[in-house]
Amino acid sequence: MKTVIRGKYLFDGEKLLEHNEVMIEDGRIMGTGSSLRGDRLIDLEDSFIMPGMTDAHIHMSGVESGNLVMEYFTVAERDRLMRTIPWLHKLLDSGFTSVRDCGEGNSIYLRNAVKNGIINGPDISAAGIPLSQTFGHGEFSHTVPVDLSEHMGISEICDGVDECIKSARKVLRDGSDFIKIFSTGGVLSQRDRPDHEQFTLEEIRSIVREAEKAGTYVAAHAHGDRGARNAVEGGVKTLEHGTLVTGDTLKIMAKQGVSMTPTLAIQELIVRYGKDLGINEWGLEKIKEVRDGIAKVVPEAMKLGVNLLCGTDLGFFTGKDIDMGKNWMEMVLMTEICGLTNEEALRTSTGNIQKIGLKQGRIMKGFPANIVSIDGNPLENIRDLGRVNHVFKKGVQIR
Ligand SMILES: [Zn+2]
C-alpha cells in the first residue's frame, strides 16, 4: 500500500524542498513530490516534515543520577537495563528514530530487542563495551582495583598492541557495531585530565585495523589535541567531544572525512546543574575548560568543513531541560553557543548522519520511512524541534 504524507514544508535532511509530499511503501521512502497519488493520504496540514533524527552519542546506561561511579557499583546491571526502556520510548516519541550508543554493554541487547520487535525504540547502532587503557577514562574511578571496571562491564582494559587487538576482537565478537575507545582523559573520570593522551598511536592503529577487518570503524573519545591527533592519524572515523583540538587537527579531519560530535548538551548540563545532579567534584572542576574550548572549536570545524554530528552524550536521567527525550536541545546549543545556523544544526541530526554510513537521516528514495512532523518551523525557530506532533518509524505511525 502506498501512503502519501503531506505537510506544509519538507526538509530532506540537507535542504528544504520545493514540494511538500513524501510517498512511502513497505516501510521505505519511494520518493517526494506534489499532488502524489497513493492509496492513502495522511494530511499533516501546516506541519514541517523532516527525517527522523539521530542522537549520535548516547549511553543507554539506565543510570539515574550524575554520580556514575556510585550507580554502577550499587545498581544491578539488569536493573539498569530495564530502566532504559522508558528512555527508548521518550526518544522515539520526541522524533529520534535512531541513536548511536557510544559505550554501554546494555546497548547490544537493546539493539537486538528493538530490531526483533520485542520493544519499541529507535534503531540502535551499538558500541557495546568501550576500550580503555589502564589509568584511562573508561575506568571512572582510579582508586578501586583496576580490574573492577572490567568485572562490572564498564570497560575493556587493554595495554599494548597485542592486548588491544584481543580486546577489539572480543567486543566485536560480543556484537559491537563499531568500537569505542578513549584516546584522552575526561571530565567524569577521577584522576586523569581531558588533555592527557591515552593509548599510543600504534595501539589505536591496531584497534582500527581490527575494526576495518570486520567491516566497521572506531569512534574515539578525545578532548586534548595530542590524543585527538593520535586518534585521527590512527584512522578513527568519528571524534567524540573534540573540545580542545587545534585548527591543524581539524584540517586533517576535514581532509580525511573524520566526523566530530561536540556533545554540547552534557557539558552545558554539568555547567548548569552539575552539583545538583551529584556530579563528582573532579567533574565539576574539569568541566569549565572543555566547555569553553568547544565553543571555539565548533565554529572553526564548521568553517573548515568537518562533518558535525548531533550527540548529547546523555547517559543518566536528569529531570532538567536537557534530558533524555529533549535531545533536540543539542541543536539549540549548537546555534546558541557555537553560532550555527538553524539549517546547519538540523543537518547534524539528519543528513550528516548518513555520512558515517548509517542509512538514516534523509527523506530520499530507498531510505527507511523514518519521518517526523513538527508543529512550527525549526528553520525559523530552532526550539520548535521540541514540538514534534507525529513520528513514523519504518512507515509505522508511532505518535
Ligand atoms: Zn560519552
Boltz pocket constraint, residues with backbone or C-beta under 6 A from the ligand:
constraints:
  - pocket:
      binder: B
      contacts: [[A, 57], [A, 58], [A, 59], [A, 102], [A, 313]]
      max_distance: 6.0
